[in-house]
Amino acid sequence: MTADSNVRRIRHELPVSMDIIGAVAEFDQALVKAIDAAKAAGLPQGLLVALLHGQAHNETARMVNR
């Protein structure tokens, strides 16, 4: 990190299990694969971003309203 950077690494307070690490890695790989497939199919970048944002918004609302 450079001295003028305002980016900080967020560290989890508790140890993260290997199951969680594996699940995050699988999720990340699946997401990258899906994004690559959408781009290859010609999905406009703005629509791709809107779909991802909408899904994130919906999932956040679902988790908050439990």
Residue, then its C-alpha position, 0 to 999 in steps of 0.5 A: m500500500t502506498a503512503d497516499s492510498n486511502v484503501r485499507r484491507i478489512r480483516h475478519e475478527l474470527p478465523v475463517s474456516m476452510d469450508i468458507i474459504g472454499a465456498v468463496a473461491e467456488f462462488d468467485q469462479a462461478l461468477v467470473k465464468a457467468i460474466d465471461a459467458a454473458k460478455a461472449a454472448g454480447l450482453p451490453q456492459g451496462l446491462l450486465v452491471a445493472l443485473l449484478h447490482g439488482q441481484a446484490h440489492n435483492e439479496t441484501a434486502r432478503m437478508v435484512n428482512r429475515 
